[in-house]
Amino acid sequence: MVFSLFLFPEITTLTGLKIISGGQTGADRAALDFAIKHQIAVGGWCTKGRRAEDGIIDKRYPLSETNSRSYPIRTLKNIETSDGTLIIYLQKFDAGTGLTLKLCKKLNKPHLAVKLSESANKHTLLNWINENKISVLNVAGPRESSENGIYKDVFRYLEISFNYASGGLYR
């Protein structure tokens, strides 16, 4: 199994997991903030110049810059360097989220799409992570301007899913 936490419930951290994303507003940023809050390793690839829709991505996010300002190149690098990609959305994919799914399929990389507007099962994510032996998890989804409130909802989904895994660690 990927996480020692599942085998030894008394362990109080998720060991062996790293969460990566491109640092864009919305789902990407929520995943990074969740990981930082819970002392889970973080990283990922962002565009040259660390650009996002709200300006320059803050240096507190330890992202590596690609050689290009192209979002698709950043997306590809995050998929390639991860063991699998979690795509979280509310109602619809924006263009970048659609590209993420297309690239995951093209590269034959494990991926899980979770639509939060439907009752997302907290067990689904953890089972998928373990079944696919994910230790580097790429989290992707719409930017905040495409789905207002996605940041808050992704953060909450991750808290609920990993709270279940930790026996109530994250309250």
C-alpha positions in Angstrom: 0.0 0.0 0.0 1.1 3.6 -0.6 0.3 5.0 2.8 1.6 3.6 6.0 -1.4 5.3 7.6 -3.8 2.7 6.2 -1.8 -0.1 7.8 -1.0 1.6 11.1 -3.9 3.9 12.2 -1.8 5.4 15.0 0.5 7.1 12.6 -0.5 10.8 12.4 0.8 11.8 9.0 0.3 10.6 5.5 3.7 9.3 4.6 4.8 8.6 1.1 2.5 11.0 -0.7 3.4 14.1 -2.7 0.7 16.4 -4.2 1.6 18.3 -7.3 -0.3 20.8 -9.5 0.3 23.7 -11.9 -0.5 26.4 -9.3 -3.4 28.0 -11.2 -6.2 29.5 -9.2 -9.1 27.1 -8.2 -8.5 23.4 -8.0 -4.7 23.5 -8.4 -4.2 26.1 -5.7 -6.6 24.3 -3.3 -4.7 21.1 -3.6 -1.4 22.8 -2.8 -2.8 24.7 0.1 -4.4 21.5 1.5 -1.0 19.7 1.3 0.9 22.6 2.8 -1.6 22.9 5.7 -1.3 19.1 6.4 2.5 18.9 5.9 2.2 16.7 2.8 5.0 17.2 0.3 4.2 19.5 -2.6 5.6 20.4 -5.9 4.7 20.5 -9.6 5.3 22.4 -12.8 4.1 25.9 -13.6 4.6 28.1 -16.7 7.7 30.2 -17.3 7.3 33.3 -15.2 5.0 31.5 -12.8 1.9 33.0 -14.4 -1.6 32.4 -13.4 -4.9 34.1 -14.0 -4.4 36.2 -10.8 -0.9 37.2 -11.6 2.4 35.7 -10.5 2.2 32.4 -8.5 3.5 33.0 -5.0 7.0 31.6 -4.2 5.5 29.7 -1.2 4.4 27.2 -3.7 7.6 25.2 -4.6 6.9 24.8 -8.3 9.4 24.3 -11.0 9.1 26.5 -14.1 8.9 25.0 -17.5 10.8 26.6 -20.4 7.5 27.9 -21.8 4.7 30.2 -20.9 2.3 27.6 -22.4 -0.3 26.1 -20.0 -0.5 22.9 -22.0 3.2 22.2 -21.6 2.8 22.7 -17.8 -0.2 20.4 -17.8 1.8 17.7 -19.7 4.8 17.9 -17.4 2.6 17.5 -14.3 0.9 14.4 -15.8 4.2 12.9 -16.9 5.9 13.4 -13.5 3.0 12.0 -11.4 1.8 8.5 -10.8 -1.8 9.6 -11.5 -4.1 12.6 -11.9 -7.1 13.5 -9.8 -9.4 15.8 -11.8 -12.0 17.6 -9.6 -14.7 19.8 -10.9 -18.2 21.1 -10.0 -20.3 21.1 -13.2 -18.2 21.3 -16.3 -14.6 21.0 -17.6 -13.0 24.2 -18.8 -10.5 23.9 -21.7 -7.5 23.2 -19.5 -9.3 20.5 -17.5 -10.5 18.9 -20.8 -6.9 18.9 -22.0 -5.8 17.2 -18.7 -8.2 14.3 -19.3 -7.2 14.0 -22.9 -3.5 13.9 -22.1 -4.0 11.3 -19.3 -5.8 9.0 -21.7 -3.2 9.6 -24.5 -0.3 8.8 -22.1 -2.2 5.9 -20.5 -1.8 7.4 -17.1 -4.1 6.6 -14.2 -6.8 9.3 -13.7 -9.9 9.8 -11.6 -12.5 12.5 -12.4 -14.6 13.5 -9.5 -17.7 15.7 -10.1 -18.4 17.4 -6.8 -21.9 18.5 -7.8 -22.8 14.8 -7.5 -22.4 13.1 -4.1 -18.6 12.4 -4.2 -17.8 9.3 -2.2 -14.9 10.0 0.2 -13.8 6.3 -0.2 -13.4 6.6 -3.9 -10.2 8.7 -3.9 -8.4 6.7 -1.3 -9.3 3.4 -3.0 -8.1 4.7 -6.3 -4.8 6.0 -4.8 -4.1 2.6 -3.3 -5.2 0.5 -6.2 -2.9 2.5 -8.5 0.0 2.8 -6.1 0.0 6.6 -6.3 2.7 8.3 -4.4 2.9 11.5 -6.6 -0.6 12.8 -7.1 -1.3 15.4 -9.7 -4.5 17.4 -8.8 -6.1 19.3 -11.6 -9.4 21.0 -12.3 -11.0 24.3 -13.4 -9.6 27.6 -12.5 -11.6 29.8 -10.2 -12.9 32.0 -13.0 -14.4 29.0 -14.8 -16.1 27.6 -11.8 -16.7 30.0 -9.0 -16.1 28.4 -5.6 -14.1 25.5 -6.9 -11.1 26.3 -4.6 -13.3 26.1 -1.5 -15.0 22.9 -2.7 -11.8 21.1 -3.7 -10.1 22.0 -0.4 -13.1 20.6 1.5 -13.3 17.4 -0.6 -9.6 16.7 0.1 -10.1 17.4 3.8 -13.1 15.0 4.0 -11.3 12.3 2.0 -8.1 12.4 3.9 -9.9 12.9 7.2 -11.6 9.6 6.6 -8.2 8.0 6.0 -6.6 9.4 9.1 -9.4 8.5 11.5 -10.2 12.1 12.1 -6.6 13.5 11.9 -7.7 16.6 10.0 -10.3 18.6 12.0 
